[in-house]
Amino acid sequence: MHPDVVVIGAGALGLSTALHCALFGRTVVVVERDTAGSQASGRAAGLFKSVQADELRTTLARRSIARAVSIDDWAGVSLKVARSGSFLVARTGEHQAHLRAEAGRSRQWGADVAEAGRAELARRVSYYRGDASELALWCPEDVYIEEPMALVWALVAACRRHGVELAESEAVTGIVLSGGQVTGVETARRSIATTAVVDAAGAWTRQVAELAGEPAAVAPVRHQLLITEPATDLDRVQPIVRVVDAAVYLRPARGGLMFGGFEADPLPVDPRSRPATFRTADLPLDLSVLRKMSAQVAAQAPLAGELPVAEHRGGMFTMTPDGRFIAGPVPDAPGLWVASGCNGSGFSSSLAIGEALAGWICDMPGGLDIGALSPARFGPVTDEALITAGVWQYAHYYDPA
Ligand SMILES: Cc1cc2nc3c(=O)[nH]c(=O)nc-3n(C[C@H](O)[C@H](O)[C@H](O)COP(=O)(O)OP(=O)(O)OC[C@H]3O[C@@H](n4cnc5c(N)ncnc54)[C@H](O)[C@@H]3O)c2cc1C
């Protein structure tokens, strides 16, 4: 078997890259150690956010929204997307100035963002009580996917429809190089010859890159959310609310409320120092982190802290030193590509990242230039520096400036 491309990892980033390579006419095998979506992708909050810190990320985020709502047209599969819109809320003067500046930049980059009055927020959202001292921005383009596995299953269905082989329960154990050039992968079951290998192994990106003797500047950091038991008036699509000064987000979920956030001192996790069997399900969770954050918005969103918890879940973000994705060729190992460094937005940007990266791998003209996301931009980074920078990026998810 000699596929044109082998993708390692069947999360949102790997599946999207594989699908787009297939749409560009390549033969593709996805090798997944567990099952598709079983790690970070299946645990995502499902939020898409059009307001981003730079122009390229804004373009990727908006392109992904457009691709998600039209996936039936270009991939032939269905996906339910809640076209909710979102509010960005700031309660402190400092964060209001930050949001106003961000809105101005985002508009220049094409995003639809407008200041919203208190009455508009109250009219659209039942679970958040704003007051006149707050600034709220209305972002009508934003959407969410109720259950994250819906996107994974849509991508799996589209992959199969377009001829991608998805091999689950098969771990990649080696990357084969000849004269410095990638010539294939070894799995627990077989050898697969290929000239293009994509490392989309999520929190395990570094281990997989190290199979080729290459570094990858990715620091996994724990992220958690909860979903409450159902409550009155939450059983309908309503906008997402992100309170940037508290670094938290909320949306309706399963008739209750989803609540998640970004603590200032998150838990870095290095799967390389854990047993080989370590998976996301083994990650210890800590509800007190979410309880402290929900207390910060208790006056505005009391249900987040008051309703019984129906689900508490978490997983690992793959943070990078500059808070941007890693997507592109590994310079010292021709044929090895990386699709990682999600920085908490890999689920929602996967459709555009996969499209752009596949265009690069397949040498397709006219695609979005994502050269700025190349792994080559990082020189040698020590583990300590990587974790410090990754933790900083995580803690500043909503105010990276
Ligand atoms: C609680 C939570 C909420 C989140 N909310 C959002 C959100 O609202 N919006 C958003 O955009 N993002 C969100 N994210 C981030 C998002 O989930 C990730 O950015 C995205 O899922 C990353 O996809 P991935 O394909 O890189 O990783 P993963 O989904 O983790 O996939 C990587 C795959 O690689 C496989 N693998 C690893 N090693 C090997 C090997 N040796 N051989 C074969 N396969 C291997 C793994 O089994 C895994 O399935 C959230 C994350 C968490 C944890």
Ligand as a Chemical Component Dictionary entry (heavy atoms), coordinates in Angstrom:
data_LIG
# 
_chem_comp.id                   LIG 
_chem_comp.type                 NON-POLYMER 
_chem_comp.pdbx_formal_charge   0 
_chem_comp.three_letter_code    LIG 
# 
loop_
_chem_comp_atom.comp_id 
_chem_comp_atom.atom_id 
_chem_comp_atom.alt_atom_id 
_chem_comp_atom.type_symbol 
_chem_comp_atom.charge 
_chem_comp_atom.model_Cartn_x 
_chem_comp_atom.model_Cartn_y 
_chem_comp_atom.model_Cartn_z 
_chem_comp_atom.pdbx_ordinal 
LIG C1  C1  C 0 -12.870 20.872 27.230 1  
LIG C2  C2  C 0 -12.429 21.428 25.901 2  
LIG C3  C3  C 0 -13.210 22.383 25.271 3  
LIG C4  C4  C 0 -12.798 22.894 24.033 4  
LIG N1  N1  N 0 -13.610 23.791 23.374 5  
LIG C5  C5  C 0 -13.280 24.222 22.136 6  
LIG C6  C6  C 0 -14.136 25.076 21.403 7  
LIG O1  O1  O 0 -15.212 25.437 21.854 8  
LIG N2  N2  N 0 -13.734 25.504 20.179 9  
LIG C7  C7  C 0 -12.543 25.127 19.639 10 
LIG O2  O2  O 0 -12.226 25.526 18.527 11 
LIG N3  N3  N 0 -11.722 24.272 20.286 12 
LIG C8  C8  C 0 -12.055 23.831 21.522 13 
LIG N4  N4  N 0 -11.231 22.987 22.199 14 
LIG C9  C9  C 0 -9.963  22.608 21.575 15 
LIG C10 C10 C 0 -10.213 21.522 20.552 16 
LIG O3  O3  O 0 -10.841 20.437 21.158 17 
LIG C11 C11 C 0 -8.900  21.126 19.940 18 
LIG O4  O4  O 0 -8.272  22.273 19.409 19 
LIG C12 C12 C 0 -9.078  20.143 18.792 20 
LIG O5  O5  O 0 -9.972  19.130 19.123 21 
LIG C13 C13 C 0 -7.733  19.581 18.426 22 
LIG O6  O6  O 0 -7.901  18.579 17.473 23 
LIG P1  P1  P 0 -6.706  17.626 17.148 24 
LIG O7  O7  O 0 -7.105  16.881 15.949 25 
LIG O8  O8  O 0 -5.440  18.410 17.106 26 
LIG O9  O9  O 0 -6.519  16.701 18.465 27 
LIG P2  P2  P 0 -7.299  15.418 18.991 28 
LIG O10 O10 O 0 -8.750  15.517 18.826 29 
LIG O11 O11 O 0 -6.787  15.150 20.367 30 
LIG O12 O12 O 0 -6.802  14.274 18.013 31 
LIG C14 C14 C 0 -5.490  13.758 18.015 32 
LIG C15 C15 C 0 -5.591  12.275 17.771 33 
LIG O13 O13 O 0 -4.276  11.731 17.590 34 
LIG C16 C16 C 0 -4.305  10.412 18.073 35 
LIG N5  N5  N 0 -2.946  9.916  18.286 36 
LIG C17 C17 C 0 -2.039  10.334 19.207 37 
LIG N6  N6  N 0 -0.908  9.642  19.093 38 
LIG C18 C18 C 0 -1.078  8.758  18.082 39 
LIG C19 C19 C 0 -0.257  7.748  17.473 40 
LIG N7  N7  N 0 0.985   7.492  17.914 41 
LIG N8  N8  N 0 -0.765  7.020  16.467 42 
LIG C20 C20 C 0 -2.032  7.244  16.014 43 
LIG N9  N9  N 0 -2.853  8.187  16.539 44 
LIG C21 C21 C 0 -2.382  8.937  17.553 45 
LIG C22 C22 C 0 -5.126  10.536 19.356 46 
LIG O14 O14 O 0 -5.655  9.288  19.772 47 
LIG C23 C23 C 0 -6.203  11.536 18.941 48 
LIG O15 O15 O 0 -7.408  10.903 18.533 49 
LIG C24 C24 C 0 -11.601 22.450 23.424 50 
LIG C25 C25 C 0 -10.830 21.486 24.079 51 
LIG C26 C26 C 0 -11.219 20.973 25.300 52 
LIG C27 C27 C 0 -10.364 19.937 25.964 53 
# 
loop_
_chem_comp_bond.comp_id 
_chem_comp_bond.atom_id_1 
_chem_comp_bond.atom_id_2 
_chem_comp_bond.value_order 
_chem_comp_bond.pdbx_ordinal 
LIG C1  C2  SING 1  
LIG C2  C3  SING 2  
LIG C2  C26 DOUB 3  
LIG C3  C4  DOUB 4  
LIG C4  N1  SING 5  
LIG C4  C24 SING 6  
LIG N1  C5  DOUB 7  
LIG C5  C6  SING 8  
LIG C5  C8  SING 9  
LIG C6  O1  DOUB 10 
LIG C6  N2  SING 11 
LIG N2  C7  SING 12 
LIG C7  O2  DOUB 13 
LIG C7  N3  SING 14 
LIG N3  C8  DOUB 15 
LIG C8  N4  SING 16 
LIG N4  C9  SING 17 
LIG N4  C24 SING 18 
LIG C9  C10 SING 19 
LIG C10 O3  SING 20 
LIG C10 C11 SING 21 
LIG C11 O4  SING 22 
LIG C11 C12 SING 23 
LIG C12 O5  SING 24 
LIG C12 C13 SING 25 
LIG C13 O6  SING 26 
LIG O6  P1  SING 27 
LIG P1  O7  DOUB 28 
LIG P1  O8  SING 29 
LIG P1  O9  SING 30 
LIG O9  P2  SING 31 
LIG P2  O10 DOUB 32 
LIG P2  O11 SING 33 
LIG P2  O12 SING 34 
LIG O12 C14 SING 35 
LIG C14 C15 SING 36 
LIG C15 O13 SING 37 
LIG C15 C23 SING 38 
LIG O13 C16 SING 39 
LIG C16 N5  SING 40 
LIG C16 C22 SING 41 
LIG N5  C17 SING 42 
LIG N5  C21 SING 43 
LIG C17 N6  DOUB 44 
LIG N6  C18 SING 45 
LIG C18 C19 SING 46 
LIG C18 C21 DOUB 47 
LIG C19 N7  SING 48 
LIG C19 N8  DOUB 49 
LIG N8  C20 SING 50 
LIG C20 N9  DOUB 51 
LIG N9  C21 SING 52 
LIG C22 O14 SING 53 
LIG C22 C23 SING 54 
LIG C23 O15 SING 55 
LIG C24 C25 DOUB 56 
LIG C25 C26 SING 57 
LIG C26 C27 SING 58 
# 
